Amino acid sequence: MKNKFLITMVIMIALVSVFSVACTTDTDSGDTAAATRLDDVKARGFVKTAGRTDLPGFGFLKEDGSNAGFDIDLARAVAAAIFGDGSKLEVTPIPASERGPTIQGGEVDILTRNVTWTTSRDAQWGNFTNVMFYDGQGFMVKADSGFNHASELDGITVCVTSGTTTESNVADYFRQNGFALETVVFEDAASVYGAYEEGRCDAATSDKSQLAAIRSGLTSPNDHKILPETISKEPLTPAVPHGDDSWFDLTKLVMYVLINAEELGVTQANVDQQLTSASIPVRKLLGVEGSFGQSDVGLADDFAVDVIKAVGNYGEIYDRYMGPNGESFTLPRGPNELWNNGGLIYAPPAK
């Protein structure tokens, strides 16, 4: 009897130990998973983004080899929020067809490569943040082509990039209108526009902002025109991998800061002076008083100051590359004006 009692006690102790280890392991792994992305970024010392190096205005290389562009600055803002230094960024150039696999596999922390937010991509690729650029697809043709409207394009040959919404949109548009279509598909944008210039197709199609960027860099820009019609809606926004809500919230919070800063008149030039502003919304945005979620995502109360010092506000980023004196080309803001100036750019208040 005594031996049976001892055996029973040993078994019970063993089971309790196994259960305790299992519970501890589950709890530890859950805590780790909740902060994995931010912890990894901090340990690594920089943010990894997938972007472009070949598109003026959005993602390109400057003469000194450094990365620049609207999309690059959005990622740089995230780096500044975490490290207080916008240069803590590594840009991995990828073709359009690799955007989905790259973000799905979590190979980068953020995808800022002219990516259109669609319902299927939201479900399959990752989490899409606040819309940062409203665009739409159009057509570019030779100025002497005789084409003035998209309704005249029946039977033409169109150059297009593979693995994009552009490819499916043009097929849908022609099918919807009963037009004959021949597409010449390329893996990268450079090949698309090279073939277009060589006359291998009658038109090139893409987001209108991209067409404007490419047109500005052609040998004779005035020999080409962008037709007035817009055949799709293309909301462009950074995306992050699925699986880490805190990282998703952090990235969105940074995008909100860029927009709210423009709305409140906080710029690179005046951000230090604005720290003593009498405006309560400004003081809240800059972390002087109150909180708008900074600590909840692992950021310092005053991270917005570092972000604005690094890249400026939303309007400054836009104007830097596409404004009246933009480095790349000039493109009227249109729907990319702030909501209180007739546009669609809008962010929740910082409170």
C-alpha positions as CSV (number, residue, x, y, z in Angstrom):
1,M,0.0,0.0,0.0
2,K,2.8,2.4,0.9
3,N,4.6,1.7,-2.4
4,K,1.4,2.4,-4.3
5,F,0.9,5.7,-2.5
6,L,4.5,6.8,-3.3
7,I,4.1,5.9,-6.9
8,T,0.8,7.8,-7.1
9,M,2.5,10.9,-5.5
10,V,5.4,10.7,-8.0
11,I,3.1,10.6,-10.9
12,M,1.0,13.5,-9.7
13,I,4.1,15.6,-9.1
14,A,5.4,14.8,-12.6
15,L,2.1,15.8,-14.1
16,V,2.0,19.1,-12.2
17,S,5.6,19.9,-13.4
18,V,4.7,19.2,-17.0
19,F,1.6,21.3,-16.8
20,S,3.5,24.2,-15.2
21,V,6.2,24.1,-17.9
22,A,3.6,24.0,-20.6
23,C,1.7,27.0,-19.2
24,T,5.0,28.9,-18.8
25,T,6.0,28.1,-22.3
26,D,2.7,29.2,-23.7
27,T,2.7,32.4,-21.8
28,D,6.3,33.2,-22.7
29,S,5.7,32.5,-26.4
30,G,2.5,34.6,-26.4
31,D,4.3,37.6,-24.8
32,T,7.2,37.2,-27.3
33,A,4.9,37.0,-30.3
34,A,3.1,40.2,-29.3
35,A,6.3,42.2,-29.5
36,T,8.3,40.3,-32.0
37,R,8.4,42.8,-34.8
38,L,9.3,45.9,-32.8
39,D,11.8,43.9,-30.7
40,D,13.5,42.5,-33.8
41,V,13.7,45.9,-35.4
42,K,15.3,47.4,-32.3
43,A,17.7,44.6,-31.9
44,R,18.6,44.8,-35.6
45,G,19.1,48.6,-35.4
46,F,17.1,49.6,-38.5
47,V,13.8,49.2,-40.3
48,K,13.6,47.0,-43.4
49,T,11.4,48.2,-46.2
50,A,10.7,46.8,-49.7
51,G,10.5,49.7,-52.2
52,R,11.6,50.9,-55.6
53,T,14.8,52.5,-56.9
54,D,13.5,53.3,-60.4
55,L,10.5,55.5,-60.1
56,P,11.0,59.3,-59.9
57,G,8.9,60.9,-57.2
58,F,8.2,57.7,-55.3
59,G,11.3,55.5,-55.0
60,F,14.5,56.3,-56.8
61,L,18.3,56.7,-56.3
62,K,19.8,60.2,-56.0
63,E,23.2,61.0,-57.6
64,D,25.0,60.0,-54.5
65,G,23.3,56.6,-54.5
66,S,21.0,57.3,-51.5
67,N,17.3,56.3,-51.6
68,A,14.7,59.0,-51.9
69,G,11.1,59.4,-52.8
70,F,7.6,59.8,-51.4
71,D,7.3,56.1,-50.5
72,I,10.8,56.0,-49.1
73,D,10.1,58.9,-46.8
74,L,7.0,57.1,-45.4
75,A,9.3,54.2,-44.3
76,R,11.9,56.7,-43.1
77,A,9.3,58.2,-40.9
78,V,8.8,54.9,-39.2
79,A,12.5,54.6,-38.6
80,A,12.6,58.0,-37.1
81,A,9.7,57.2,-34.8
82,I,11.6,54.2,-33.4
83,F,15.2,55.3,-33.4
84,G,15.0,59.1,-33.5
85,D,16.9,58.8,-36.8
86,G,15.4,58.5,-40.2
87,S,18.5,57.1,-41.7
88,K,18.1,53.8,-39.8
89,L,16.4,52.3,-42.9
90,E,17.4,49.5,-45.3
91,V,15.6,49.6,-48.7
92,T,15.2,46.3,-50.6
93,P,14.2,46.9,-54.3
94,I,11.7,44.3,-55.6
95,P,9.7,43.9,-58.8
96,A,5.9,44.4,-58.6
97,S,5.3,40.6,-58.8
98,E,7.3,40.1,-55.5
99,R,5.3,42.5,-53.4
100,G,2.8,39.9,-52.2
101,P,5.3,37.1,-51.4
102,T,7.7,39.6,-49.7
103,I,5.2,41.0,-47.2
104,Q,3.4,37.6,-46.8
105,G,6.7,36.0,-45.7
106,G,7.5,38.8,-43.3
107,E,10.9,39.4,-45.1
108,V,10.5,43.1,-44.5
109,D,9.0,45.2,-41.7
110,I,7.0,47.4,-44.1
111,L,6.1,47.4,-47.8
112,T,6.3,50.9,-49.4
113,R,6.4,50.2,-53.1
114,N,3.4,51.8,-55.0
115,V,1.1,49.2,-53.5
116,T,-2.6,49.5,-54.2
117,W,-4.9,48.5,-51.3
118,T,-7.5,45.9,-52.5
119,T,-9.8,43.6,-50.7
120,S,-8.0,40.5,-51.7
121,R,-4.6,41.9,-50.9
122,D,-5.8,42.9,-47.5
123,A,-7.0,39.3,-46.9
124,Q,-3.9,37.6,-48.4
125,W,-0.9,39.9,-48.2
126,G,-0.8,41.8,-44.9
127,N,-2.3,44.7,-43.0
128,F,-2.7,47.9,-45.0
129,T,-2.4,51.2,-43.2
130,N,-3.9,54.6,-43.8
131,V,-4.3,55.6,-47.5
132,M,-1.4,58.0,-48.2
133,F,-1.9,58.6,-51.9
134,Y,-5.1,58.5,-54.0
135,D,-4.4,57.5,-57.5
136,G,-6.1,56.0,-60.6
137,Q,-5.1,54.2,-63.7
138,G,-4.8,55.9,-67.1
139,F,-3.1,55.7,-70.5
140,M,-0.1,57.4,-72.0
141,V,0.1,57.6,-75.8
142,K,2.2,59.4,-78.4
143,A,1.1,63.0,-78.9
144,D,0.7,62.5,-82.6
145,S,-1.1,59.1,-82.2
146,G,-4.5,60.6,-82.9
147,F,-5.9,59.3,-79.7
148,N,-7.6,61.8,-77.4
149,H,-9.8,59.6,-75.2
150,A,-9.7,56.1,-73.8
151,S,-12.9,55.4,-75.7
152,E,-10.9,55.5,-78.9
153,L,-8.5,52.7,-78.0
154,D,-10.3,49.7,-79.4
155,G,-7.8,47.2,-81.0
156,I,-4.6,48.8,-79.7
157,T,-1.5,47.1,-78.2
158,V,-0.8,48.1,-74.6
159,C,2.5,47.7,-72.6
160,V,1.9,46.8,-69.0
161,T,3.7,45.5,-65.9
162,S,3.0,41.9,-64.8
163,G,1.7,41.1,-61.3
164,T,-0.1,44.5,-60.9
165,T,-3.7,45.7,-60.5
166,T,-2.8,47.6,-63.7
167,E,-2.7,44.4,-65.7
168,S,-6.1,43.2,-64.6
169,N,-7.7,46.6,-64.7
170,V,-6.8,47.2,-68.4
171,A,-8.2,43.7,-69.3
172,D,-11.4,44.5,-67.5
173,Y,-11.8,47.9,-69.0
174,F,-11.4,46.6,-72.6
175,R,-13.7,43.6,-72.0
176,Q,-16.3,45.8,-70.4
177,N,-16.3,48.1,-73.4
178,G,-16.2,45.3,-76.0
179,F,-12.8,46.4,-77.2
180,A,-10.1,44.2,-78.7
181,L,-6.8,44.3,-76.8
182,E,-3.3,42.9,-77.2
183,T,-1.0,43.3,-74.2
184,V,2.8,43.2,-74.1
185,V,3.7,42.2,-70.5
186,F,7.0,42.9,-68.8
187,E,8.3,42.1,-65.3
188,D,9.6,45.6,-64.6
189,A,8.6,49.1,-65.4
190,A,11.8,50.1,-67.2
191,S,11.0,47.4,-69.8
192,V,7.4,48.6,-70.2
193,Y,8.3,52.1,-71.0
194,G,11.4,51.2,-73.0
195,A,9.1,49.1,-75.3
196,Y,6.6,51.9,-75.4
197,E,9.2,54.4,-76.5
198,E,10.4,51.9,-79.2
199,G,6.9,51.7,-80.6
200,R,6.3,48.1,-79.7
201,C,2.9,49.1,-78.3
202,D,0.4,52.0,-78.9
203,A,0.0,52.9,-75.3
204,A,1.4,52.4,-71.8
205,T,-0.9,52.1,-68.9
206,S,-0.3,52.5,-65.1
207,D,-1.3,54.7,-62.2
208,K,-1.5,58.3,-63.5
209,S,1.1,59.4,-61.0
210,Q,3.5,56.9,-62.4
211,L,2.7,57.9,-66.0
212,A,3.5,61.5,-65.0
213,A,6.8,60.4,-63.4
214,I,7.8,58.4,-66.4
215,R,6.7,61.1,-69.0
216,S,8.9,63.6,-67.2
217,G,11.9,61.5,-67.7
218,L,11.4,60.6,-71.3
219,T,13.7,62.2,-73.9
220,S,11.0,64.4,-75.3
221,P,8.2,64.6,-72.8
222,N,6.0,66.8,-75.0
223,D,5.9,64.0,-77.6
224,H,3.7,62.1,-75.2
225,K,0.3,62.8,-73.5
226,I,-1.7,61.2,-70.7
227,L,-5.3,60.7,-71.7
228,P,-7.9,62.4,-69.4
229,E,-9.9,59.3,-68.4
230,T,-9.2,57.4,-65.1
231,I,-10.3,53.8,-65.4
232,S,-9.8,52.7,-61.8
233,K,-9.3,53.7,-58.2
234,E,-5.9,53.0,-56.8
235,P,-5.5,53.8,-53.1
236,L,-1.8,53.5,-52.3
237,T,-0.7,52.8,-48.8
238,P,2.2,51.1,-46.9
239,A,1.5,47.5,-45.7
240,V,2.9,45.5,-42.9
241,P,3.0,41.7,-42.4
242,H,0.0,40.0,-40.7
243,G,0.3,38.7,-37.2
244,D,1.5,41.7,-35.1
245,D,-1.3,44.1,-34.2
246,S,1.1,46.4,-32.2
247,W,3.4,46.8,-35.2
248,F,0.4,47.5,-37.4
249,D,-0.8,50.2,-34.9
250,L,2.6,51.7,-34.7
251,T,2.9,52.1,-38.4
252,K,-0.5,53.7,-38.7
253,L,0.2,56.0,-35.8
254,V,3.3,57.3,-37.7
255,M,1.2,57.9,-40.9
256,Y,-1.4,59.8,-38.8
257,V,1.3,62.1,-37.4
258,L,2.4,63.1,-40.9
259,I,-1.1,64.1,-41.8
260,N,-2.0,65.7,-38.6
261,A,1.2,67.7,-38.6
262,E,0.3,69.3,-41.9
263,E,-3.2,70.0,-40.8
264,L,-1.9,71.7,-37.6
265,G,0.9,73.6,-39.4
266,V,3.8,71.8,-37.8
267,T,6.8,71.6,-40.2
268,Q,10.5,70.7,-40.2
269,A,11.4,74.3,-39.8
270,N,9.1,75.2,-36.9
271,V,8.7,71.9,-34.9
272,D,11.1,73.1,-32.1
273,Q,9.2,76.4,-31.8
274,Q,5.9,74.5,-31.8
275,L,6.9,72.7,-28.6
276,T,5.8,75.9,-26.7
277,S,2.7,76.4,-28.8
278,A,-0.5,77.6,-27.1
279,S,-2.4,75.2,-29.3
280,I,-3.6,72.2,-27.3
281,P,-3.8,69.9,-30.4
282,V,-0.3,70.8,-31.4
283,R,1.0,70.2,-27.8
284,K,-0.7,66.8,-27.8
285,L,0.7,65.8,-31.2
286,L,4.3,66.7,-30.1
287,G,4.0,64.8,-26.8
288,V,4.2,67.9,-24.6
289,E,1.0,67.0,-22.8
290,G,-1.4,64.0,-22.8
291,S,-1.1,60.9,-24.9
292,F,-2.5,59.6,-28.1
293,G,-1.4,56.0,-27.9
294,Q,2.4,56.3,-28.1
295,S,3.2,54.1,-25.1
296,D,0.7,51.5,-26.2
297,V,2.8,50.7,-29.3
298,G,6.2,51.2,-27.7
299,L,7.0,54.7,-28.8
300,A,8.3,57.7,-26.8
301,D,5.8,60.4,-26.0
302,D,7.6,62.9,-28.2
303,F,8.3,60.6,-31.2
304,A,6.3,62.9,-33.5
305,V,9.1,65.5,-33.1
306,D,11.7,63.1,-34.4
307,V,9.4,62.1,-37.3
308,I,8.7,65.7,-38.4
309,K,12.4,66.6,-38.0
310,A,13.4,63.7,-40.2
311,V,10.9,64.0,-43.1
312,G,8.6,66.9,-42.5
313,N,4.8,66.7,-42.6
314,Y,2.7,65.0,-45.3
315,G,2.5,68.1,-47.5
316,E,6.3,68.7,-47.2
317,I,6.9,65.1,-48.3
318,Y,4.6,65.5,-51.3
319,D,6.0,68.9,-52.3
320,R,9.6,67.7,-52.0
321,Y,9.1,65.3,-54.9
322,M,5.9,66.4,-56.8
323,G,5.2,69.9,-55.7
324,P,5.6,73.1,-57.9
325,N,9.4,72.9,-57.3
326,G,9.6,69.1,-56.8
327,E,12.8,67.2,-57.2
328,S,11.2,64.8,-59.7
329,F,8.2,66.4,-61.4
330,T,5.1,68.5,-60.7
331,L,1.7,66.8,-60.1
332,P,-1.2,68.8,-58.7
333,R,-2.3,67.3,-55.4
334,G,-6.0,66.9,-56.3
335,P,-7.5,64.3,-54.1
336,N,-4.3,64.2,-52.1
337,E,-5.0,67.6,-50.6
338,L,-6.1,67.6,-46.9
339,W,-9.7,66.9,-46.2
340,N,-10.2,70.5,-45.1
341,N,-8.8,71.8,-48.3
342,G,-11.1,69.8,-50.7
343,G,-9.1,66.6,-50.7
344,L,-9.3,63.1,-49.3
345,I,-6.3,63.0,-47.0
346,Y,-7.6,62.5,-43.5
347,A,-6.3,61.1,-40.2
348,P,-8.0,60.5,-36.8
349,P,-7.2,63.2,-34.3
350,A,-4.2,62.7,-32.0
351,K,-5.9,62.3,-28.7
